[in-house]
Amino acid sequence: MILVVDDDPGIVDLLTRALSQHGYRVETAHDGADAYSHLRSSDCKCILLDMNMPRINGVELLMLMQAEDIHIPTIVMAGFSDYEEDEMKQFDNVTTLIQKPFELDAILKAVKQYAMPPSTV
């Protein structure tokens, strides 16, 4: 399962549709608090994580994951000037930083590195 975490419904819908069309099972969360409950109760293979969200933001979620030893590959999606790749290296889970606005192909390529879609055989 891929967890898409973003407070923008348009981005959540776009990513959910694209990932589903490529064979991935997708769950969504609209802020870090919702994402945190998903992480503790599901079989998550990869996270697509927005950084600027209400309640618990992306950095706070990454800190919680690190403190609780939750190791799930996380692809961070952030505004161009919000975060630098060096800043994200402090979090073990962060594998990739993709700047918004993003190319959908870049997201799909990054996800494929950490979670293969189920076989359609």
C-alpha positions as CSV (number, residue, x, y, z in Angstrom):
1,M,0.0,0.0,0.0
2,I,1.1,3.5,-0.8
3,L,0.1,6.3,1.6
4,V,-0.6,9.7,0.0
5,V,-0.5,12.5,2.6
6,D,-1.5,16.0,1.4
7,D,-4.0,18.6,2.5
8,D,-4.7,19.6,-1.1
9,P,-7.7,17.4,-2.3
10,G,-6.6,17.9,-6.0
11,I,-3.1,16.5,-5.4
12,V,-4.5,13.6,-3.4
13,D,-7.0,12.8,-6.2
14,L,-4.4,13.1,-8.9
15,L,-1.8,10.9,-7.1
16,T,-4.5,8.4,-6.1
17,R,-5.8,8.0,-9.6
18,A,-2.3,7.8,-11.1
19,L,-1.0,5.2,-8.6
20,S,-4.1,3.1,-8.8
21,Q,-3.9,3.1,-12.6
22,H,-0.3,1.7,-12.2
23,G,-1.6,-1.1,-10.0
24,Y,-0.9,0.3,-6.6
25,R,-3.2,0.1,-3.6
26,V,-3.5,3.6,-2.2
27,E,-4.7,5.0,1.1
28,T,-4.9,8.7,1.8
29,A,-4.5,11.1,4.7
30,H,-5.2,14.8,4.7
31,D,-2.7,15.7,7.5
32,G,0.0,14.2,9.6
33,A,-2.3,13.1,12.4
34,D,-4.4,11.0,10.0
35,A,-1.2,9.7,8.4
36,Y,0.2,8.7,11.8
37,S,-2.8,6.5,12.5
38,H,-2.5,4.9,9.1
39,L,1.2,4.1,9.7
40,R,0.4,2.3,12.9
41,S,-2.4,0.2,11.5
42,S,-1.5,-0.8,8.0
43,D,0.9,-2.4,5.6
44,C,2.5,0.7,4.2
45,K,5.3,0.2,1.7
46,C,5.9,3.9,0.8
47,I,4.7,7.3,1.8
48,L,4.2,10.4,-0.4
49,L,4.4,13.2,2.1
50,D,3.5,16.9,1.8
51,M,5.3,19.0,4.3
52,N,3.0,22.0,4.9
53,M,-0.2,20.6,6.5
54,P,-2.5,21.4,9.4
55,R,-2.4,19.6,12.8
56,I,0.8,17.6,12.4
57,N,3.0,18.8,9.5
58,G,5.4,16.7,7.5
59,V,8.5,17.5,9.6
60,E,6.6,16.6,12.8
61,L,5.4,13.3,11.3
62,L,9.0,12.5,10.2
63,M,10.2,13.2,13.8
64,L,7.5,10.9,15.2
65,M,8.4,8.2,12.8
66,Q,12.1,8.5,13.7
67,A,11.4,8.6,17.5
68,E,9.2,5.5,17.2
69,D,11.6,3.6,14.9
70,I,9.0,3.4,12.1
71,H,11.0,2.8,8.9
72,I,9.0,3.4,5.7
73,P,10.5,4.9,2.6
74,T,9.2,8.4,2.4
75,I,9.1,10.6,-0.7
76,V,8.8,14.3,0.4
77,M,6.8,16.7,-1.8
78,A,7.5,20.3,-0.9
79,G,7.3,23.7,-2.4
80,F,10.4,24.8,-4.3
81,S,11.8,27.1,-1.7
82,D,10.4,25.3,1.4
83,Y,13.0,22.6,2.0
84,E,16.4,21.7,0.7
85,E,17.6,18.1,0.2
86,D,20.3,18.6,2.9
87,E,17.6,19.4,5.4
88,M,15.8,16.2,4.6
89,K,18.9,14.0,5.1
90,Q,18.5,14.3,8.9
91,F,15.4,11.9,8.6
92,D,16.3,8.3,8.0
93,N,13.0,7.6,6.2
94,V,13.3,10.3,3.5
95,T,14.5,8.8,0.3
96,T,13.6,11.5,-2.2
97,L,12.7,15.2,-2.2
98,I,10.5,16.2,-5.1
99,Q,9.8,19.9,-5.5
100,K,6.3,21.1,-6.2
101,P,5.0,21.6,-8.8
102,F,6.1,18.1,-9.6
103,E,6.1,16.0,-12.7
104,L,3.8,12.9,-12.3
105,D,6.4,10.7,-13.9
106,A,9.0,11.7,-11.2
107,I,6.5,10.6,-8.5
108,L,5.8,7.3,-10.2
109,K,9.5,6.6,-10.8
110,A,10.3,7.3,-7.1
111,V,7.5,5.1,-5.9
112,K,8.5,2.2,-8.1
113,Q,11.9,2.2,-6.4
114,Y,10.4,1.3,-3.1
115,A,7.1,-0.5,-3.9
116,M,6.3,-2.7,-6.8
117,P,2.7,-2.8,-7.9
118,P,1.0,-6.2,-7.4
119,S,1.4,-8.6,-10.4
120,T,-1.5,-8.5,-12.8
121,V,-0.9,-12.1,-13.9
